[in-house]
Amino acid sequence: MKKSRRAQEDIGFDAITIIPIIFFVTFVFLSYVFFANAFFRQRTETAEAEAKIYAERMVFARECFAYYSLETGRTYPGIIDASNFTTERLEGCMNFSNPERAAAAAELAFGTNNREAFYNKEKFEVWKNLAGIPGSGSYEKYQMVVPVSVFDAGKQQGGIINITVVVPRG
């Protein structure tokens, strides 16, 4: 069956007008897929916040290094009891169910004294060298210097805690 010239022109006209529509629909679909993919792949980086929380726990928590007065029954945040500044105390205060979550080193300097304490020391020694390598399986190292008062042998004096926390990234 032979189509009229008018019918052939209509078919040609329909094909020509449908091509931009197909490109537009394809563009819209691919844009949607791109933005949806970017939205769902975005990860919240919590490594820095975790490291700060761990460091602040060391300084301010009764279970860690903070001075606790038996007379008043009060913990004094920012005042460090030098007798509590031990690795055993830090391991006990950072008692996580998953030890793969963090590793830390703390150095207390007051007067002519220096003391060190570690949490997860074996992991800290390995992770600190791997920190900063790009990728989701690497580690982030955060350092924090906190001025504190140190209570040692009945005397109180100024000091500094240098805290280094290493946490797995993402």
PyMOL commands that set and color helices and strands:
alter all, ss='L'
color gray80, all
select helices_A, chain A and resi 5-41+47-60+82-84+87-93+99-101+121-130
alter helices_A, ss='H'
color red, helices_A
select strands_A, chain A and resi 66-69+74-81+103-110+113-119+139-152+155-168
alter strands_A, ss='S'
color yellow, strands_A
deselect
rebuild
show_as cartoon
